[in-house]
Amino acid sequence: MIWWVLVVFFSGFFLGRFIKTEWIGKYKVILVLTMLLLFSLGLEIGSNEELFGKIDKILLYGFLIAIAGSLGSFIFGFFFEKTFGNKK
């Protein structure tokens, strides 16, 4: 599955290098496709009984990962700035 994602991504990347893409921003194609992707993801999760039954655990782990990542980034940034920051 990941190979299909990479193939589609790089196909779009290389195609975008050779064609005019001003119309994408004009007609908000990215916004519409993102909303369609989120809708289909929600539809897939909602129809999967096994996944829907574990949604509380998934939400908890997702929240903990987000908090730990944010806290770790803050601590690393703080110590990095103290160690290598401008000393005036």
C-alpha positions as CSV (number, residue, x, y, z in Angstrom):
1,M,0.0,0.0,0.0
2,I,2.8,2.4,0.9
3,W,4.3,1.9,-2.6
4,W,1.1,3.1,-4.2
5,V,1.1,6.2,-2.0
6,L,4.7,6.9,-3.0
7,V,4.1,6.3,-6.7
8,V,1.1,8.6,-6.7
9,F,2.9,11.3,-4.8
10,F,6.0,11.3,-7.0
11,S,3.8,11.1,-10.1
12,G,2.1,14.3,-9.0
13,F,5.4,15.8,-8.1
14,F,7.0,15.3,-11.5
15,L,3.8,16.1,-13.3
16,G,3.6,19.4,-11.4
17,R,7.1,20.3,-12.6
18,F,6.0,20.2,-16.3
19,I,2.5,21.6,-16.4
20,K,0.9,24.9,-15.4
21,T,-0.8,24.6,-12.0
22,E,-2.3,28.1,-11.4
23,W,-5.8,26.7,-11.8
24,I,-5.3,24.5,-8.7
25,G,-5.2,27.6,-6.5
26,K,-7.9,29.4,-8.4
27,Y,-10.5,26.7,-8.1
28,K,-9.4,25.4,-4.7
29,V,-8.9,21.9,-5.9
30,I,-6.6,21.0,-3.0
31,L,-9.3,22.0,-0.5
32,V,-12.0,20.0,-2.2
33,L,-9.8,16.9,-2.6
34,T,-8.6,17.1,1.1
35,M,-12.3,17.3,2.3
36,L,-13.1,14.3,0.0
37,L,-10.1,12.4,1.5
38,L,-11.2,13.2,5.1
39,F,-14.8,12.2,4.3
40,S,-13.7,8.8,2.8
41,L,-11.4,8.2,5.8
42,G,-14.2,8.9,8.2
43,L,-16.5,6.6,6.2
44,E,-13.9,3.8,6.3
45,I,-13.4,4.2,10.1
46,G,-17.1,4.4,10.7
47,S,-17.9,1.2,8.8
48,N,-15.1,-0.8,10.4
49,E,-16.6,-2.3,13.6
50,E,-13.3,-3.5,15.0
51,L,-11.6,-0.2,14.6
52,F,-14.6,1.8,15.8
53,G,-14.7,-0.3,19.0
54,K,-11.1,0.7,19.8
55,I,-11.5,4.4,19.0
56,D,-11.2,5.4,22.7
57,K,-7.8,3.7,23.0
58,I,-6.7,5.1,19.6
59,L,-7.7,8.6,20.7
60,L,-5.9,8.3,24.0
61,Y,-2.7,7.1,22.4
62,G,-2.9,9.8,19.7
63,F,-3.3,12.4,22.3
64,L,-0.4,11.1,24.4
65,I,1.9,10.9,21.3
66,A,0.9,14.5,20.4
67,I,1.6,15.8,23.9
68,A,4.9,13.9,24.2
69,G,6.1,15.1,20.8
70,S,5.2,18.7,21.6
71,L,6.8,18.6,25.0
72,G,9.9,16.9,23.6
73,S,10.2,19.5,20.9
74,F,9.9,22.3,23.4
75,I,12.5,20.8,25.7
76,F,14.9,20.2,22.9
77,G,14.4,23.7,21.5
78,F,14.9,25.2,25.0
79,F,18.2,23.4,25.6
80,F,19.4,23.9,22.1
81,E,18.8,27.7,22.4
82,K,20.5,27.8,25.7
83,T,23.5,25.8,24.4
84,F,24.0,27.3,20.9
85,G,22.0,30.5,21.0
86,N,23.4,34.0,20.4
87,K,25.6,35.1,23.3
88,K,25.6,38.9,23.3
